[in-house]
Amino acid sequence: MKTAIVRPTLYACFVCLLAACGNESATQNVAQTSTSLTLRTVASNLNSPVFLTTPPGDQARLFVIEQGGAVKILDRATGSVLATFLTITGVTSGAERGLLGLAFDPNYATNGRFYVHYTDANGAITIAHFLRSSTNPNIADPTSQVILVSIPHPTFTNHNGGMLAFGPDGCLYAAVGDGGGGGDPDNHAQNLASRLGKILRIDPTTGAACTGGTVNPFVLSGGNPLVWSYGLRNPWRFSFDGNDLYIGDVGQGAREEINISAGPNAGRGLNYGWRLMEGSACFNPSTNCNNGTLTLPIVEYTHDNGACSVTGGYVYRGQAIPAIQGTYFYADFCAGFVRSFRFNNGSAIDQMEWPLLATPSITSFGQDGFGELYLTTLGGTVFRIVPK
């Protein structure tokens, strides 16, 4: 039997705090639907896959991470498992813990370096890099691990974040949840000295604050030097589209949100509002929560019709489906829907729901070497999004 979803906020489905309903505001209502896209099964025998990616320029393989700690390589054309690339030991897995993120160095072809985000044996959020084997491109060297960042997570097991991605500046960005518990009881997300409830910007070789292009915003002002953005509850999945940063932040008991910051230096020093606000509604305090400095979501939706936990995705930049070029896709883990919009002049336009892409327990989107989009599900399936 599968363990409970790693998805960062099933906790919100079980703990509903009425304080989340502070202020009323307009939320996302998708009126349009399209049946021009459907799902094609790539593989269906994986163990709780939670992410899919590829090394830069690799158009033959898909790398899928399993929550328990393994990274599997699939043949892109057939979906067959080519190899177990790596199995990380000492991973605490189950519920919202486990191996949660994977990113390949932009120079992976020459340096063989890749990065992982997982919870260790003590539950600490761990960001580390490994090296590929010097003799076999389908195998990693398990002895090459170097831990770059370790964040203690002793009180609660949920809200670990999980995403890793390289930005256009060559820095490694990492999503870290607020430390768990309902309502961020220790107010980590608004505390600049804490690394919890943040997007971190990391030098991929040293684990220190990255200095590519600009310095991190709080290096000289008393905050933690790794902090890039703050005020996030559980940013399970984020992505870059050129210089723009898209963040899917999982809500408490009422609202889910997508935040977008335009580049260059997208997201630098921004406060996305949690726990002061959940989406565009006051949370704690219940009134007069925004002094005008908070960055509000571009899109939000309520927990109607079984929705509970947003899964952020990607802007489509593939070639197989020209009609959706520039469209951002996201999903909800509980409701199973897939929706999309285009970001234009600070607004979400062309909002759409895709009923033929709906599927239970979507853990993540992924991209291959052609820029085509995939879905992973807790039940073990990898799907490719294709034209009908």
C-alpha positions in Angstrom: 0.0 0.0 0.0 1.3 3.4 -0.9 2.3 5.9 1.8 0.4 9.2 2.2 1.3 11.8 -0.4 4.5 13.8 -0.1 2.5 16.6 -1.5 3.1 19.5 0.7 -0.1 20.2 2.1 -2.3 17.4 2.6 -2.0 18.5 6.2 -4.1 21.5 5.2 -6.9 19.1 4.2 -7.0 17.6 7.7 -6.4 20.7 9.7 -8.8 23.5 8.7 -8.4 26.7 10.7 -11.4 29.0 10.3 -9.1 32.0 10.7 -8.0 31.4 7.1 -11.3 32.9 5.9 -10.5 36.4 7.1 -11.3 38.6 4.2 -13.3 37.9 1.0 -11.6 38.5 -2.3 -12.1 37.4 -5.9 -10.7 34.0 -6.6 -10.0 31.9 -9.7 -13.0 30.8 -11.7 -12.1 29.0 -14.9 -14.9 29.3 -17.4 -13.2 27.9 -20.5 -12.4 24.2 -21.1 -10.5 22.5 -23.9 -10.3 18.9 -25.0 -7.4 19.4 -27.4 -4.8 17.9 -25.1 -4.7 14.4 -23.6 -2.4 12.1 -21.6 -0.1 9.4 -23.0 1.2 6.8 -20.5 5.0 6.7 -20.5 5.5 4.3 -17.5 3.3 2.9 -14.8 5.4 0.8 -12.6 7.2 3.4 -10.5 7.2 3.7 -6.7 5.7 7.1 -5.7 7.3 9.2 -8.3 7.4 12.9 -7.3 9.4 14.6 -10.0 10.8 14.2 -13.6 13.6 16.1 -15.3 16.5 15.7 -17.7 20.1 16.9 -17.9 20.6 19.9 -20.2 20.5 18.8 -23.9 19.6 15.2 -23.1 16.8 14.2 -25.5 16.9 10.4 -25.0 16.4 9.9 -21.2 14.0 10.9 -18.5 15.2 11.0 -14.8 12.4 10.3 -12.3 12.8 10.6 -8.6 10.9 8.3 -6.2 10.0 9.5 -2.8 11.8 6.6 -1.1 15.2 7.8 -2.3 15.8 6.3 -5.7 16.4 8.1 -9.1 15.3 6.0 -12.1 16.3 6.6 -15.7 13.6 5.9 -18.3 14.1 5.6 -22.0 12.1 8.6 -23.4 10.9 6.7 -26.5 9.7 3.5 -24.8 9.3 4.4 -21.1 11.4 1.3 -20.1 13.6 1.6 -17.0 17.2 1.8 -18.2 18.9 2.0 -14.8 18.6 3.0 -11.2 20.8 6.1 -11.4 21.2 6.6 -7.6 19.7 5.4 -4.4 20.3 7.8 -1.5 20.7 6.2 1.9 19.5 7.8 5.1 16.3 9.3 3.6 13.3 9.6 5.9 10.4 9.0 3.6 6.6 9.0 3.9 3.8 11.6 4.1 5.6 14.9 3.0 9.2 13.6 3.6 11.5 11.8 1.3 13.6 12.5 -1.8 11.8 15.6 -3.1 13.8 17.4 -5.7 16.5 17.0 -8.4 18.4 19.5 -10.6 21.2 19.0 -13.0 24.1 21.5 -13.2 23.9 23.7 -16.4 27.4 22.2 -17.2 26.4 18.7 -16.3 27.8 17.3 -19.7 31.3 18.3 -18.6 31.3 18.3 -14.8 28.8 15.5 -14.1 27.3 17.4 -11.1 23.7 17.2 -10.0 21.8 18.3 -6.9 19.1 16.7 -4.7 16.7 17.9 -2.0 15.7 15.4 0.6 14.9 14.9 4.3 17.6 13.0 6.1 17.4 10.4 8.9 16.7 13.1 11.4 14.2 14.9 9.3 16.5 17.7 8.4 16.0 19.4 5.0 19.1 18.5 3.1 20.5 20.0 -0.2 23.5 18.1 -1.6 25.4 17.5 -4.8 26.6 14.2 -6.3 28.7 13.3 -9.3 27.9 11.0 -12.2 30.1 7.9 -12.5 33.2 8.5 -14.5 32.7 5.3 -16.5 28.9 4.9 -16.9 26.6 7.8 -17.8 23.6 5.9 -16.4 25.0 5.6 -12.9 25.9 8.1 -10.2 28.8 7.8 -7.8 27.0 7.3 -4.4 30.3 8.1 -2.5 30.5 11.6 -4.0 27.9 13.3 -1.9 28.7 16.8 -0.6 26.1 18.4 1.7 25.6 22.1 0.9 22.7 23.0 3.1 21.1 21.3 6.1 18.1 22.8 7.8 16.8 21.2 11.1 13.1 20.3 11.0 12.6 18.8 14.5 9.0 19.6 15.5 6.7 18.8 12.6 7.1 16.4 9.6 5.3 18.5 7.0 6.1 21.5 4.9 9.6 20.6 3.6 9.3 22.3 0.2 11.2 20.2 -2.3 12.0 22.0 -5.5 15.5 22.7 -6.9 16.2 24.6 -10.1 18.9 26.7 -11.7 18.1 30.3 -12.4 19.2 32.3 -15.4 22.0 33.7 -13.3 23.6 30.2 -12.8 22.6 30.1 -9.1 20.8 27.2 -7.5 17.4 28.0 -6.1 15.7 25.9 -3.5 12.2 25.9 -2.1 11.8 25.4 1.7 8.5 25.1 3.5 7.7 27.0 6.7 8.5 24.1 9.1 5.0 22.6 9.4 2.2 22.7 11.8 -1.1 24.6 11.1 -0.7 28.3 10.6 3.1 28.5 10.8 3.0 28.5 14.7 6.6 29.8 15.0 6.1 32.4 12.2 9.2 31.1 10.3 8.0 32.4 7.0 8.1 36.1 8.1 11.4 35.7 10.0 14.3 36.7 7.8 16.8 35.0 10.1 15.1 31.6 9.4 15.6 29.6 6.2 12.1 28.1 6.5 9.2 29.4 4.4 11.6 30.8 1.8 13.2 30.5 -1.6 16.9 30.2 -1.1 19.5 31.3 -3.6 22.7 29.2 -3.3 26.2 29.1 -4.7 26.1 25.6 -6.2 29.8 24.9 -5.5 30.0 26.1 -1.9 26.5 26.3 -0.4 27.0 29.9 0.5 25.0 32.8 -0.7 25.2 33.1 -4.5 26.7 36.2 -6.0 25.9 35.6 -9.7 24.6 38.8 -11.2 23.6 40.4 -7.9 23.9 39.7 -4.1 21.2 38.1 -2.1 18.9 40.8 -0.6 19.5 40.2 3.1 23.2 39.6 3.2 24.0 43.0 4.6 20.8 43.6 6.6 20.7 41.0 9.3 18.7 38.3 7.6 19.9 34.9 6.6 22.3 35.3 3.7 20.7 32.5 1.7 17.2 34.0 1.7 16.0 35.3 -1.7 12.2 35.4 -1.2 10.1 34.9 1.9 6.5 34.7 3.2 5.9 31.2 1.6 4.0 28.4 3.3 5.1 25.4 1.3 6.4 26.2 -2.2 6.3 22.6 -3.4 7.1 23.4 -7.1 8.4 26.5 -8.8 10.0 27.1 -12.2 11.7 29.7 -14.3 10.5 30.8 -17.7 13.4 32.8 -19.0 13.9 35.5 -16.3 10.4 35.1 -14.8 9.8 33.0 -11.6 6.5 31.1 -11.1 5.8 29.7 -7.7 3.0 27.3 -6.7 2.5 27.9 -2.9 0.3 25.4 -1.1 -2.4 27.1 1.1 -3.7 26.5 4.6 -7.3 25.5 4.6 -9.0 27.9 2.1 -6.9 29.0 -0.8 -4.2 27.9 -3.2 -2.0 30.3 -5.1 0.4 30.9 -8.0 2.9 33.8 -7.6 4.8 35.2 -10.6 7.7 37.6 -10.4 9.1 39.1 -13.5 12.9 39.2 -14.1 15.7 40.1 -14.1 16.3 39.1 -10.4 12.8 37.7 -10.2 11.6 37.3 -6.6 14.6 39.2 -5.0 13.6 40.4 -1.6 9.8 39.8 -2.1 7.5 39.0 0.7 4.7 36.7 -0.6 2.6 37.2 2.5 2.3 34.0 4.5 1.3 33.9 7.4 -0.1 37.4 7.3 -2.1 36.3 4.3 -3.4 33.1 2.7 -3.6 34.1 -1.0 -5.3 37.5 -1.1 -7.2 37.0 2.2 -5.9 38.0 5.7 -4.9 35.1 7.8 -2.9 36.2 10.9 -4.0 38.9 11.8 -7.5 38.4 10.5 -7.8 42.1 9.4 -5.5 44.9 8.3 -2.8 42.4 7.4 -1.2 44.1 4.4 0.7 47.4 4.7 1.2 47.5 1.0 4.6 45.7 0.9 3.3 42.2 0.2 3.4 40.5 -3.2 -0.1 39.0 -3.9 -0.8 36.0 -6.1 -1.5 36.3 -9.8 -3.9 33.4 -9.6 -5.6 31.8 -6.6 -8.4 29.3 -6.2 -10.5 28.1 -3.2 -11.0 24.6 -1.8 -14.3 24.1 -3.6 -15.1 20.8 -5.2 -12.4 18.9 -3.3 -9.4 21.1 -4.2 -6.7 21.2 -1.5 -3.1 21.4 -2.7 -1.6 23.2 -5.7 1.1 21.6 -7.8 3.0 24.3 -9.7 4.2 23.5 -13.2 5.9 25.0 -16.2 5.4 27.3 -19.1 5.3 25.2 -22.2 8.2 25.8 -24.5 8.2 22.6 -26.5 7.6 22.2 -30.2 5.0 19.4 -30.5 2.0 21.6 -29.6 2.5 25.1 -31.0 -0.9 26.3 -30.0 0.0 26.2 -26.3 3.4 28.0 -26.6 3.9 30.3 -23.6 1.1 28.7 -21.6 1.7 27.9 -17.9 0.2 24.7 -16.5 -0.6 23.8 -12.9 -2.7 21.2 -11.1 -4.4 20.3 -7.8 -3.4 17.1 -6.0 -6.8 16.4 -4.4 -9.2 17.6 -7.1 -7.0 16.2 -9.9 -7.6 19.0 -12.3 -5.1 20.6 -14.7 -5.5 24.3 -15.5 -3.5 26.8 -17.4 -3.1 30.5 -18.2 -0.8 32.9 -20.0 1.1 35.7 -18.1 0.8 39.0 -19.9 1.5 42.5 -18.5 1.1 41.4 -14.9 -2.1 39.5 -15.4 -3.3 35.9 -16.1 -5.1 35.7 -19.4 -6.5 32.8 -21.5 -7.4 30.8 -18.4 -8.3 27.2 -19.3 -9.2 23.9 -17.7 -8.2 20.6 -19.5 -10.6 17.8 -18.5 -8.7 15.1 -20.5 -5.5 15.9 -18.4 -7.3 15.4 -15.1 -6.0 12.4 -13.1 -5.8 11.5 -9.4 -2.9 12.4 -7.2 -0.7 14.6 -9.4 2.6 15.0 -7.6 4.5 17.1 -10.1 5.0 18.3 -13.7 8.2 17.6 -15.5 10.0 18.6 -18.7 12.1 16.6 -21.1 15.0 17.6 -23.3 12.6 18.8 -26.0 10.6 21.0 -23.6 7.6 18.7 -23.6 5.5 18.4 -20.5 4.9 15.4 -18.2 2.8 14.5 -15.1 3.8 12.2 -12.3 1.3 10.6 -10.0 1.5 9.1 -6.6 0.1 5.8 -7.9 3.3 5.3 -10.0 2.5 6.6 -13.4 4.3 9.0 -15.6 2.3 10.7 -18.4 3.3 12.9 -21.3 0.9 15.7 -22.3 0.2 15.3 -26.0 -2.2 16.7 -28.6 -5.5 14.8 -28.9 
